[in-house]
């Protein structure tokens, strides 16, 4: 993969992903592990963010400190992306949240947009587009186009599992958007699911499977 794709290589992420993949993992544990992996992805995505200097008064003395130079906007693709936002909010509680609703047409495997609502500061923010799976890449591309149409310029895509067709599709349409993931699986099946993958992340997270 090229420099615009980062695979978070960490033993805790690898162990958590193994639990997500296991078909016997119950929804409560699936939720916890998905949220935890999202935190690791967030930490990697924010590694190069700019900060502004501030002075901090400790109980003993003043010292140099830092704050993030830009606000954070989390944009989960509904509904599976909500689980990743739940995790990231544990370490970035001041982030604003937008929502983009897309569903995949069962025959064409193409996304159909049904909802979007974004914070007013999206153009000035560090924007994280969230979806556990980057499969065909069409939903990610549609969501990225919606974000850009509303002024977003600093966008990163975070997913738990990607595959080469999805990576190639997103990079062909939005080459400026880095991808941060926990794993890249080899292929899609005939229904557009990542193999081996982890199944339908939304159904498993919300217990609807």
C-alpha positions in Angstrom: 0.0 0.0 0.0 1.1 3.6 -0.5 1.9 6.3 1.9 -1.7 7.5 2.1 -2.7 4.3 3.8 -1.7 3.6 7.4 -2.2 0.2 9.0 -2.2 0.5 12.8 0.2 -2.3 13.8 -0.3 -2.7 17.5 -0.7 -5.9 19.6 -3.8 -4.6 21.4 -5.4 -3.7 18.1 -4.6 -7.1 16.7 -6.1 -8.9 19.7 -9.2 -6.7 19.6 -9.7 -7.3 15.9 -9.5 -11.0 16.4 -12.4 -10.8 18.9 -14.3 -8.7 16.4 -13.8 -11.3 13.7 -15.0 -14.2 15.8 -18.6 -15.1 15.0 -19.2 -16.2 18.6 -18.4 -12.7 20.0 -21.6 -11.3 21.6 -22.8 -7.8 20.9 -21.7 -6.3 24.2 -18.1 -7.4 23.7 -18.2 -6.5 20.0 -19.2 -3.0 21.0 -16.3 -2.6 23.5 -13.7 -3.9 21.1 -14.9 -1.8 18.2 -14.8 1.3 20.4 -11.3 0.5 21.7 -9.9 0.0 18.2 -11.5 3.3 17.1 -9.5 5.0 19.8 -6.2 3.6 18.5 -7.2 4.7 15.0 -8.0 8.2 16.3 -4.6 8.4 18.0 -2.8 7.5 14.8 -4.9 9.9 12.7 -4.2 12.8 15.1 -0.5 12.2 15.3 0.4 15.0 12.8 -2.3 17.5 13.8 -1.1 21.0 14.5 -1.2 22.5 18.0 -1.0 26.0 19.4 1.1 27.0 22.3 -0.5 27.9 25.7 0.7 28.6 29.2 -0.5 26.3 31.9 -0.6 26.9 35.6 0.1 23.7 37.5 -0.3 23.6 41.3 3.4 24.4 41.6 4.4 26.6 38.6 3.6 27.7 35.1 4.7 25.7 32.1 4.4 25.5 28.4 1.4 23.5 27.1 -0.5 22.9 23.9 -4.0 22.9 22.5 -5.2 21.5 19.2 -5.1 24.2 16.5 -8.4 23.1 14.9 -11.7 21.7 16.3 -12.5 18.1 15.7 -15.5 16.9 13.8 -16.5 13.2 13.8 -18.7 12.1 10.9 -19.9 8.5 11.2 -21.5 6.9 8.2 -24.8 5.6 9.5 -25.3 3.4 11.2 -22.2 1.3 11.8 -19.9 4.3 12.0 -21.7 5.3 15.2 -19.8 2.7 17.1 -16.5 4.2 16.2 -17.7 7.7 17.2 -18.8 6.2 20.6 -15.2 5.1 21.2 -13.5 8.3 20.0 -15.7 10.5 22.1 -14.2 8.8 25.2 -10.9 10.5 24.5 -12.2 13.5 22.5 -15.4 14.5 24.3 -15.3 18.0 22.9 -15.6 16.9 19.3 -18.6 17.9 17.3 -20.5 15.2 15.5 -22.0 15.1 12.0 -24.0 12.3 10.4 -24.2 11.0 6.9 -26.9 8.4 6.1 -26.2 6.0 3.3 -27.5 2.5 2.5 -26.3 0.1 -0.1 -28.7 -1.0 -2.8 -28.8 -4.8 -2.7 -28.7 -5.2 -6.4 -26.3 -2.5 -7.6 -24.2 -2.4 -4.4 -24.2 1.4 -4.9 -24.8 3.8 -2.0 -28.1 5.7 -1.7 -28.1 8.9 0.4 -31.0 9.5 2.7 -29.6 11.9 5.3 -26.8 14.3 6.1 -26.3 16.9 8.8 -22.9 18.4 9.5 -21.6 20.9 12.1 -21.3 24.5 10.9 -17.6 24.5 11.6 -16.8 21.6 9.3 -14.7 23.7 6.9 -12.4 24.8 9.7 -12.1 21.4 11.4 -10.0 18.3 11.4 -12.7 15.9 10.0 -12.7 12.2 10.7 -15.0 10.2 8.4 -15.9 6.9 10.2 -17.0 3.5 8.9 -15.9 0.2 10.2 -15.6 -1.3 6.8 -14.1 0.0 3.5 -15.5 -2.6 1.1 -16.4 -1.4 -2.4 -15.4 2.2 -1.4 -18.5 3.7 -3.0 -20.1 4.8 0.3 -16.9 6.3 1.5 -16.6 8.2 -1.8 -20.1 9.5 -1.6 -19.7 10.6 2.0 -16.4 12.4 1.2 -18.1 14.2 -1.7 -20.8 15.4 0.7 -18.2 16.6 3.2 -16.3 18.5 0.5 -19.5 20.1 -0.9 -20.0 21.6 2.6 -16.5 23.0 2.8 -14.4 20.3 4.5 -10.8 20.3 3.5 -8.9 18.3 6.1 -10.5 14.9 6.0 -9.2 11.5 7.1 -11.0 8.2 6.7 -10.9 5.7 9.6 -12.0 2.1 9.3 -11.4 -1.1 11.1 -11.1 -3.3 8.0 -10.4 -2.3 4.4 -9.8 -4.3 1.2 -7.9 -3.4 -2.0 -10.9 -2.6 -4.1 -12.2 -0.1 -1.5 -8.9 1.5 -1.0 -8.4 1.9 -4.8 -11.8 3.4 -5.2 -11.5 5.9 -2.5 -8.0 6.9 -3.7 -9.1 7.2 -7.3 -11.9 9.7 -6.4 -10.4 11.4 -3.3 -6.6 11.0 -3.5 -6.2 13.7 -0.9 -7.9 11.7 1.9 -5.6 9.5 4.0 -6.9 6.1 5.1 -6.2 4.8 8.6 -7.2 1.1 9.2 -6.5 -1.8 11.5 -6.3 -4.4 8.7 -6.5 -4.8 4.9 -8.2 -8.1 3.9 -7.7 -9.6 0.5 -11.0 -9.6 -1.3 -14.7 -9.0 -1.6 -17.3 -11.7 -2.1 -20.1 -11.6 -4.6 -22.3 -9.6 -2.2 -19.7 -6.9 -1.6 -18.7 -8.1 1.8 -15.0 -8.1 2.9 -13.5 -11.6 3.2 -12.6 -12.8 5.8 -13.8 -9.5 7.3 -16.0 -9.5 10.4 -19.6 -9.7 8.9 -22.1 -6.9 9.0 -20.5 -4.5 11.6 -23.8 -2.5 12.1 -25.9 -5.6 12.8 -23.3 -7.0 15.1 -22.8 -3.7 17.0 -26.5 -3.1 17.5 -27.5 -6.8 18.0 -29.8 -6.9 15.0 -28.3 -10.0 13.3 
